[in-house]
């Protein structure tokens, strides 16, 4: 198993049906609670343990997810309100070195909880429309539809949750 991608890379080749979208949206909705359960009983030194050699600490992973999903939320809104906007990538590794990544993890979990509530509400309100087919342009990854973005970020949550849970299993740490 590649420790960088414990659940594999995101791939989806099929038709993005309403059922598939609802599953992905539910995963995004449930994610903050799952993340909180995974880290709530960890001590500070455990939160500051890298999930792999030369990898981020659990604390950095939690803060990264909040930053990443905030960017995706804004990208969603840009795609809904502009014609194929070109979005700006950011340097994730450099962001992970900023001082706010040393904060308690509950700050980012609260942020995720509130933001995911808004994001999920937006997605569900648009399910029966063609709005989720709108697209954005990523300079490195090309054209992406909002539908595919929903799948990507459902995967992204599972991906980073697996980093945390696999490390906890490997170390024998109890989580809720």
C-alpha positions in Angstrom: 0.0 0.0 0.0 1.2 3.5 -0.9 1.0 5.5 2.4 0.5 8.7 0.4 -2.7 7.3 -1.1 -4.1 4.7 1.3 -7.5 4.5 -0.6 -6.0 5.0 -4.0 -6.2 8.0 -6.3 -9.6 9.6 -7.2 -11.0 8.0 -10.3 -14.5 8.1 -11.6 -15.4 7.0 -15.2 -19.1 6.3 -15.0 -22.1 8.5 -15.5 -22.6 10.9 -12.6 -26.1 10.0 -11.7 -28.3 11.7 -9.1 -27.7 8.6 -6.9 -24.0 8.9 -7.2 -24.2 12.7 -6.4 -26.4 12.1 -3.4 -23.9 9.5 -2.0 -21.0 11.9 -2.5 -22.9 14.8 -0.9 -23.8 12.7 2.1 -20.1 11.8 2.5 -19.2 15.5 2.5 -22.0 16.2 5.0 -20.8 13.4 7.4 -17.1 14.1 7.1 -16.6 16.7 9.9 -18.1 14.3 12.5 -16.0 11.4 11.2 -12.9 13.6 11.3 -13.7 14.8 14.8 -14.2 11.2 16.1 -10.8 10.2 14.6 -8.8 12.9 16.4 -10.8 13.8 19.5 -9.1 11.4 21.9 -5.6 12.0 20.5 -3.0 13.7 22.7 -1.0 16.7 21.5 2.1 14.6 20.8 0.0 12.2 18.8 -1.5 15.1 16.8 2.0 16.2 16.0 3.0 12.8 14.6 3.5 12.5 10.8 1.3 10.0 9.2 4.2 8.8 7.1 7.9 9.5 6.7 8.3 13.0 5.4 4.6 13.5 5.6 2.4 16.0 7.4 1.4 15.6 11.0 -2.2 14.7 11.9 -2.6 18.4 13.0 -1.4 19.6 9.6 -3.7 17.2 7.8 -6.7 18.5 9.7 -5.8 22.1 8.9 -5.1 21.2 5.3 -8.5 19.6 4.8 -10.1 22.8 6.1 -8.0 25.0 3.7 -8.6 22.7 0.8 -12.3 22.4 1.3 -12.6 26.2 1.7 -10.9 26.6 -1.6 -13.2 24.1 -3.2 -16.3 25.8 -1.7 -15.2 29.1 -3.2 -14.4 27.4 -6.5 -17.9 25.9 -6.6 -19.4 29.4 -6.1 -17.1 30.8 -8.8 -18.2 28.1 -11.2 -21.9 28.8 -10.4 -21.6 32.5 -11.0 -19.0 32.9 -13.8 -18.4 31.4 -17.2 -15.8 28.6 -16.8 -13.6 30.7 -14.3 -9.9 30.0 -14.2 -9.2 29.2 -10.6 -6.0 29.9 -8.7 -4.1 26.9 -7.3 -2.2 27.3 -4.1 1.0 25.8 -2.6 -0.4 23.3 -0.1 3.0 22.4 1.3 3.8 26.0 2.0 0.4 26.6 3.6 1.1 23.7 5.9 4.1 25.6 7.3 2.2 28.7 8.2 1.6 29.5 11.9 -2.1 28.8 11.9 -1.3 25.1 11.3 -0.1 24.9 14.9 -3.5 25.8 16.3 -5.8 23.3 18.0 -7.5 21.0 15.5 -11.0 21.7 16.8 -10.7 25.2 15.2 -10.5 23.7 11.7 -13.1 21.0 12.5 -15.6 23.7 13.6 -14.8 25.6 10.4 -15.3 22.4 8.3 -18.6 21.7 10.1 -20.1 25.1 9.3 -18.7 25.3 5.8 -19.8 21.8 4.9 -23.3 22.6 6.1 -23.5 25.5 3.6 -21.8 23.5 0.9 -24.1 20.6 1.2 -27.2 22.8 1.4 -26.0 24.5 -1.9 -25.4 21.1 -3.6 -28.8 19.7 -2.5 -30.6 22.8 -3.7 -29.1 22.4 -7.1 -29.5 18.6 -7.5 -32.5 18.8 -9.8 -31.0 21.5 -12.0 -28.2 21.6 -14.6 -26.2 24.0 -12.5 -24.0 21.2 -11.2 -22.8 20.6 -14.7 -21.2 24.0 -14.8 -17.4 24.0 -15.1 -14.2 25.7 -14.0 -10.7 25.7 -15.4 -7.9 24.4 -13.2 -4.5 25.5 -14.7 -2.9 22.1 -14.0 -5.9 19.7 -14.1 -8.0 21.2 -16.9 -11.8 21.6 -17.1 -13.7 20.2 -14.1 -17.4 20.1 -13.6 -19.0 20.9 -10.2 -20.3 17.3 -10.2 -16.8 15.9 -10.5 -15.6 18.4 -7.9 -18.2 16.9 -5.5 -16.8 13.5 -6.1 -13.2 14.7 -5.8 -13.9 16.3 -2.4 -15.8 13.3 -1.0 -12.7 11.3 -2.0 -10.4 13.9 -0.5 -12.1 13.6 2.9 -11.9 9.8 2.9 -8.3 10.0 1.7 -7.1 12.2 4.6 -9.3 10.4 7.1 -7.5 7.2 6.1 -4.1 8.9 6.7 -5.2 9.5 10.3 -6.9 6.2 11.0 -4.2 4.1 9.4 -1.6 5.8 11.5 -3.7 5.3 14.7 -4.1 1.6 13.8 -0.4 1.2 13.2 0.5 2.9 16.5 -2.2 1.2 18.4 -3.8 4.5 19.4 -7.4 4.4 20.5 -9.9 6.7 18.7 -13.6 7.1 19.3 
